[in-house]
C-alpha cells in the first residue's frame, strides 16, 4: 500500500508561472500590460530569476489576481 504524503503548499511563484502559461496572453502582452520587461518575465517563467514582491504583485494584478501574505500555520509572532 502506497503512503500518501500530505500535499505541500505550492509556492506562489509556481502558481503564477502556471497561470501565465494558461491565461491565453502572450508574454509580450503580459509584460506590456504589467510594466514588467519582457526579458524579466521570460527569465522568471524559465526559472532563471526571481522577482521582487512589487513585480510579482504587478503581474498578479495584470492577471486578475491578488497576492495576500499569510503567516504559516503553527507560527506566532510572540516572543520576538
Phi, psi and omega in degrees: 000132182278132178276130179272126175277146175298142181292125178280144177298141180274127179303147182303326181295322178295319178296317181295319177300318180296316181295320177301317181293329187259355190283343180090000177258149176285159176300324178300312182294319177298315179298315181298314182290327184269340184083009176268137181296148179298324179296315180296319178297316179298315179297322178296310182298325180276002177076015182272344185201148175271179179229153177291163178300320179297317180292319176300320179296317179298317178296315181300314180298321178300325182269008178080024181246167176229128175276131179231125178277131176233148176277133179302146178298144177086358179247143177233165178264358179290147176085012180279000000 
